[in-house]
Amino acid sequence: MSDKATTTAQASASEPARALKVLALGDVMKMTSAGRTHIYKEVGAGRFPRPIRVSRGRVGWLEHEVQAWIAARVAERDAAA
């Protein structure tokens, strides 16, 4: 799977039925305009969604979690205005 590849899967039984999209690190970097080091630093600090293991040596982020993180940044900005 390349950095630009994405994978879809069905949601777990605890979530509403919907297709889940898994983003590669490169896609997350493009969506957030953040670099690899910053993303992993924020994950370690608990301020960014944790990746899931896709395969041995490969992780990805759930698109809806990254989008929610972005939406929270927008809400923080708007609340400060």
N, C-alpha and C positions, 0 to 999 in steps of 0.2 A: 504494500500500500504506500503510495507516495504522500508527501507532506500535504499536497492539495486534495488528496482523496478524502471522501467522507463516507461514512457507513450509516445505514439506517437500521433500526431495530424496533420491535414493538415494545411499548411501555410495559412495565411490570404490572402485576395485578393490583398493586396499591395506588397506581396512577391511572388517570383517565386514559382510555384507549386512544392512542395517537402514535404516529411514527416519530421516533427519536432520531435526531441527526447528531452524529459524532464528528467533531471538528478536529483536524490536525493542528499542531502548534502553529504552523504558518497561517492557517485561516484565523486562529485566535489572535495572532499578532496583527493581522490586517484589520480585524473587526475592532480591536481595542487601541490600535496605534501604539502598543507597548511592545518592548523587546522581550526576548526569551528570559534574560536574567531577571527583569522586573516581574514578569508573570510568575516565575517560580518563587521569587522572594515573597510576593503577595500570597501565593498559595501557602507557603510555609508559615506565614504570619496569620493565616486564616481569613484573609481579606479578599480572596479570589476563589472561585470554585475549584475544587480538587479535580484532577483528571481521573479518568477511569482507564484501567488496563484493557487495551484492545487485543494485544497479542504480546508474546515475549519481546521485550525491548521497544514496545510501541504503546503510547498512551494517547488519549484524546479527551476532549471536553464536550459535554452535552451542550448543544447549541442553545437550548432554552435557558440553561443556567448562565451562560455567558451573556445572553441577551438581558436576563434579569439583572445581572451585575451592572451592565451598561445603563439600564433603566434606573437603577438605584443611584448611579452617579448623576444622572440627569435630575432626578428628584432632589438630591442634595444641593445641586446647583440652583435649582428653582426655589428651594426653601430658603436659601441664603440671600436671594434677591429681594 
